[in-house]
Amino acid sequence: MPSHVLPLNADEDESISTQEMNTALSSLGEPPLSIDDIAFLRDHTGGQPLTWNRFIEVLLVT
């Protein structure tokens, strides 16, 4: 198992891109987000850019 998670927001902007999320998942040995996963996140964030806080809210609310 990897010893650390790669930075989630590598370009240091407010939003987390699909590529950044997939990089973080890969560093944990997990598969990339599927099209259904991406659609789920988009639906549950109201189409707003994904931020770390919004991601946590989606995990806690759903």
WOFENVEN-V273882 format. One record per residue. N is the residue number from 1. RES is the residue in one letter. SS is DSSP state (~ for helix, > for strand, _ for the rest). Layout:
n = <N;N>
res = <RES;RES>
ss = <SS;SS>
This chain:
n = <1;2;3;4;5;6;7;8;9;10;11;12;13;14;15;16;17;18;19;20;21;22;23;24;25;26;27;28;29;30;31;32;33;34;35;36;37;38;39;40;41;42;43;44;45;46;47;48;49;50;51;52;53;54;55;56;57;58;59;60;61;62>
res = <M;P;S;H;V;L;P;L;N;A;D;E;D;E;S;I;S;T;Q;E;M;N;T;A;L;S;S;L;G;E;P;P;L;S;I;D;D;I;A;F;L;R;D;H;T;G;G;Q;P;L;T;W;N;R;F;I;E;V;L;L;V;T>
ss = <_;_;_;_;_;_;_;_;_;_;_;_;_;_;_;_;_;~;~;~;~;~;~;~;~;~;~;_;_;_;_;_;_;_;~;~;~;~;~;~;~;~;~;~;_;_;_;_;_;_;_;~;~;~;~;~;~;~;~;~;~;_>
